């Protein structure tokens, strides 16, 4: 308590004593024991009331021992079981986690991980991915500003995430306990296969295959790509102790429309411990059509390159940058992007009056707005010559297609002449214009529809800065490119709106995220936030049927189907209220990445231990690891003073005492006729 509080308490005791003395003893003719007792009760009552009003804070200091945390992290992925280390991993985890001597010195916590990080300590070794980097990120959150050791039971074979060798903090010492046989086995492996998901009919598509060899002698092998019962490519490959990796690049013909399934295979006369990693299935969806987009501009501007690269990130799009005077026929194009139309566009606009191609008009400082007013009636411009910077505000009610806010509000402003932009047609605004911190009534990005005719209007130049800003924030162009691709996709489709729109891939690799999204629109084609979407999934191989509910996201509904076994599936998505439905199919290709390994990755685990000043141990050295942790003088319990402060008003005993003294005083006065 502070000095001022102590002074107030002393003054309160004096005042309480004075009042009690004055009320019962000052003018009393007979100072009997009854009066003395009543004065004592009155003193206690008054003093208790004064104490509650002052409400002093009582501080208590306790000392407790704080142990160093010792997280014991166990790899719960399927690869541990494939290496036949699951039983041993359970034994080692129990041996270390339940060691009484370690518990006396450390705060031992058992965690498991596979694709995620779990604190329940349950082990089933069914994880489809190994994400060791995530272990480091979670430990940083759990044990901030602490120096502690980590026991990591794993085979070191990571399948997703950043390189874990450099993920752990400097104040963390990692002791990997290696799971798996370190004996070198002869093994041929398809380490990685790169192929685009889509190809176009009568074109060739590239396949890049990384082959890996583990062994100590020369080996001759055959690499082939098979489709059905036939072989479409074959090549001899040779490996030796000095040549343990090869890259094979192949161009295959896309001569059939639809999902084409292939199998990459490497074989040899040698006996291998693991032959599952000799085969990798893959598929390509061959499209019979690709969107041809004419990006028309009479000026040179960085926006042109940014738009072309963003749109062509989707292999189904081809963008051709042309001058308006170079176009004499529009039959080769599906969409027009008119960049800052001026007088040179007159012939092109006259031509498109008959063809009626969907267009995306981008205006800026070099735009002829009078020309635009003559050739379309959905947007009317009254612009001046003054330049203005317009920032963007995302419209959450936009419902023409599913699009998340990628941070439009923080993007650099676009330049455009100052003036009035009036929307007169059936339009849906994606972005609203803002001048610095002042919201304007003018749109920035608008989509219009008139029957099957669709147009888009972006009012501002320098969209290339948006793509750069998006990359600076996310270290990738992906978000911005998806935004541009969905814009073009909307324009490339002339189909009338459907009330139920479902998005899915034609095939997925086993073990990867399988996500299906859906949107349901009401009769006004507004996104219905109260829709109830369900999906009935049927395995065509086993006829097993499962039902799932969609979960509402941001302007869309999602269902996650992770964990499906390889095979062909059909599904029906229904909206329960309207009974609207959508039917589709997809295939899950057989590929278990956790079955690819024959040895633990001791090289990376040794590097991890060296980077954190730790040491690698093997299962038969578990006792040595425990002994080292017990004898390590850096990790000893620390005595910590804990000061607890509690206000006196929280003391229930004082309130009970106050009620008791008041009641007792009243009964005594009543009994003695003093009321």
C-alpha positions, -999 to +999 in steps of 0.1 A: +000+000+000+011+036-007+018+061+021-013+081+012-035+050+016-020+043+051-026+079+062-062+077+050-067+044+069-053+060+101-076+090+097-105+067+090-098+048+123-096+081+142-129+094+127-147+061+133-135+060+169-146+097+174-180+091+160-186+059+180-174+076+212-196+106+206-227+086+198-225+061+227-201+073+254-198+111+253-231+120+270-239+086+284-247+088+322-240+051+326-211+037+306-222+001+310-207-029+292-237-027+268-228+008+257-191-001+254-200-031+232-223-010+211-196+017+207-172-011+195-197-024+170-203+012+157-166+017+154-161-015+134-191-006+112-179+029+104-143+019+100-153-009+076-174+016+055-144+040+053-121+011+043-144+001+015-146+037+003-108+040+003-105+005-012-068-001-005-050-025-027-032-054-009+000-066-025+013-101-019+046-115-032+050-152-039+079-171-053+076-199-078+100-219-099+096-214-137+109-244-157+124-242-191+099-254-218+109-286-236+086-292-266+088-328-279+076-327-315+066-360-332+062-364-369+027-378-375+029-381-413+024-412-433+060-414-444+070-425-408+047-455-412+060-462-447+096-463-432+082-487-406+091-464-377+056-457-363+059-481-334+094-469-325+082-433-327+055-440-302+080-457-278+105-428-281+078-401-276+066-419-245+101-425-232+111-388-235+077-372-227+070-392-195+106-392-181+102-381-145+137-366-143+131-344-174+097-333-160+114-322-128+138-300-147+117-290-178+081-281-186+077-310-211+050-306-237+042-332-264+031-320-299+025-337-332+026-324-368+019-334-403+003-308-427-008-290-395+004-285-360-014-303-331-012-300-294-033-331-285-003-354-288-023-381-306-004-403-331-020-422-360+006-416-387-020-408-414-009-373-423-008-368-460+018-340-459+048-331-438+052-294-428+082-290-405+085-253-412+051-248-395+065-264-363+090-235-361+063-209-367+041-222-340+069-225-315+077-189-321+042-180-310+041-203-280+075-194-265+083-158-272+116-144-258+126-177-242+156-198-247+147-235-248+156-269-264+134-288-289+134-325-294+122-332-330+113-369-338+111-370-376+125-385-408+132-350-420+113-355-453+093-323-458+067-321-486+053-286-482+063-253-468+095-232-467+129-248-459+128-257-423+166-257-419+165-219-416+131-215-399+139-220-362+148-190-340+184-184-328+173-189-292+160-224-300+183-254-299+170-283-320+179-319-312+166-340-341+159-377-333+161-394-367+134-419-376+143-443-404+170-466-416+200-446-427+214-475-447+217-466-484+193-485-506+193-485-544+164-464-555+152-448-587+126-421-582+105-396-601+112-367-578+091-341-595+069-337-626+059-303-639+030-300-664+003-274-671-033-284-662-046-272-695-035-276-731-051-267-764-063-290-791-037-297-819-010-280-799+019-296-780+023-293-743+055-296-723+062-321-696+093-317-674+104-347-652+131-347-626+146-382-621+167-391-590+189-420-582+202-432-549+229-459-550+266-467-554+269-483-588+261-476-625+225-482-635+208-482-669+171-473-668+142-467-691+119-437-687+086-437-704+053-419-705+022-441-710-014-434-719-038-463-715-022-494-729+002-475-751+035-457-747+037-422-761+073-415-752+104-436-742+140-427-734+171-445-721+186-428-690+219-437-672+229-430-636+261-434-617+275-425-582+286-392-598+254-386-618+224-390-595+199-367-612+185-361-646+159-338-661+138-351-690+118-326-711+091-339-734+066-323-758+034-343-761+006-339-786-028-326-775-049-345-800-080-354-780-104-331-762-111-337-725-091-349-695-062-370-708-045-392-682-008-402-684+016-422-664+053-414-661+074-446-653+110-453-647+122-489-647+154-509-645+167-545-640+178-536-605+158-547-574+144-517-554+131-514-519+104-489-529+089-491-563+059-468-556+080-438-564+089-452-598+055-441-611+037-408-612+003-402-626-006-369-642-034-355-663-040-326-687-073-312-698-072-305-735-094-276-745-108-273-780-109-235-778-088-207-764-098-171-758-082-147-782-081-112-768-072-081-788-055-054-766-060-023-788-041+009-781-029+038-801-004+049-773+025+032-756+020+027-719+034+003-692-003-008-686-002-028-719+026-051-708+011-056-673-024-064-687-009-089-712+012-107-686-016-108-661-042-122-685-019-147-702-010-161-667-040-183-676-029-206-704-063-204-719-059-168-729-038-152-757-034-115-758-024-096-789-014-060-786-024-042-818-029-007-832-065+002-840-056+009-876-042-027-880-075-044-874-097-051-904-116-082-891-127-092-857-136-128-864-103-140-848-110-124-814-133-132-785-128-101-764-117-065-771-097-045-746-098-009-758-071+010-741-077+048-740-098+050-772-092+081-793-101+092-829-081+064-844-106+039-829-136+052-850-132+025-877-128-003-851-159+009-832-179+010-864-167-025-871-177-038-837-212-024-841-220-053-863-199-080-846-209-070-810-178-084-793-177-079-755-153-051-747-133-038-718-128-001-721-099+015-701-099+053-701-073+078-691-056+110-699-054+103-737-090+092-741-115+108-765-146+109-743-168+125-770-161+095-792-171+071-764-204+090-758-213+085-795-206+048-796-222+036-764-250+047-741-244+028-709-218+053-695-219+090-701-188+112-697-185+149-690-148+154-684-126+184-680-089+188-687-077+187-651-059+155-640-070+138-608-058+108-587-085+082-579-081+055-553-103+024-551-129+013-526-141-024-529-179-029-532-187-059-510-222-061-527-206-069-561-222-102-573-215-108-610-188-133-601-168-144-570-140-121-563-122-114-530-109-080-520-071-082-528-063-050-510-077-025-536-080+003-509-042+003-504-033+003-541-017+034-557-043+058-572-051+057-609-049+089-630-079+102-649-094+135-660-116+151-634-153+152-643-187+135-640-192+098-650-229+088-651-240+052-653-272+049-673-274+012-682-277-020-662-244-018-643-227-034-614-199-015-597-169-034-585-148-005-573-159+030-562-137+060-568-122+079-539-102+112-540-077+109-511-099+102-481-131+116-496-155+092-512-169+103-545-201+093-562-183+082-594-174+046-601-139+034-608-145-001-622-180-010-637-194-041-654-226-038-676-249-063-691-276-061-718-289-095-726-258-116-736-238-084-744-212-077-716-188-047-712-164-035-685-151+000-679-121+010-659-117+047-654-080+053-648-046+045-662-015+031-644-030-002-634+005-016-638+012-001-604-015-023-589+002-054-601+036-043-587+020-033-553+002-067-551+035-085-557+053-064-530+026-074-505+022-111-513+055-119-530+035-131-560+015-118-589-011-145-584-039-125-566-038-096-592-036-120-621-066-139-608-085-106-606-077-098-642-085-134-654-119-133-638-126-100-655-117-115-689-136-147-681-167-126-675-163-109-708-154-141-727-186-158-717-218-148-735-240-172-715-270-159-696-267-158-659-274-189-639-288-189-605-264-216-593-227-213-604-203-240-593-165-239-598-143-270-597-114-286-614-116-316-637-090-335-618-070-333-586-039-350-573-043-372-543-032-354-511-038-319-524-066-295-514-099-305-531-121-274-529-154-268-547-170-233-546-205-223-554-226-191-557-264-188-556-282-158-570-318-148-563-343-137-590-327-102-591-293-119-597-281-107-563-259-130-542-281-149-517-264-150-483-291-172-469-288-200-494-283-236-482-260-255-506-253-292-502-233-316-523-239-353-528-206-370-538-205-404-553-174-426-559-179-442-593-156-471-584-173-482-551-207-464-555-202-450-520-222-418-515-215-390-490-232-357-483-216-324-473-228-289-465-212-258-481-198-232-457-204-195-464-173-175-473-168-140-488-195-138-516-193-176-522-199-209-506-171-235-502-168-272-494-135-290-487-132-326-498-097-333-486-088-369-479-106-385-509-090-417-522-080-419-558-108-426-583-136-410-604-163-390-586-196-376-597-215-350-577-247-330-575-248-296-558-283-285-547-298-253-532-323-267-507-349-239-509-352-235-547-342-271-555-318-257-581-290-282-589-257-286-608-241-319-617-205-324-625-176-349-623-139-349-614-111-374-608-086-378-581-053-391-594-033-417-574-003-400-559+008-404-523+038-380-518+045-395-483+052-429-500+081-415-520+109-419-495+132-448-487+155-430-462+153-401-437+168-368-448+198-369-425+217-342-444+190-316-438+185-327-402+223-324-395+222-289-411+193-279-389+211-291-358+243-272-368+224-240-374+208-241-340+238-254-320+221-287-315+230-323-322+215-351-342+206-383-323+194-417-335+169-440-318+195-461-300+209-428-285+177-418-268+192-423-234+222-402-243+198-374-254+179-375-221+211-375-201+225-345-221+193-326-215+194-334-177+231-324-175+229-292-196+236-263-172+220-237-196+185-249-188+178-247-151+145-236-133+144-199-125+128-186-093+103-159-102+086-134-079+049-131-086+032-101-071-006-103-068-026-073-061-062-075-048-085-046-039-100-048-004-135-044-019-132-079-033-129-094+002-162-110+009-152-114+046-152-076+051-187-073+036-199-102+058-183-085+089-201-052+080-235-069+077-229-088+110-220-057+130-250-037+117-274-066+125-259-072+159-260-035+169-297-033+158-307-064+178-289-053+209-304-018+208-339-034+202-334-058+231-324-030+255-351-006+244-327+019+228-346+022+195 
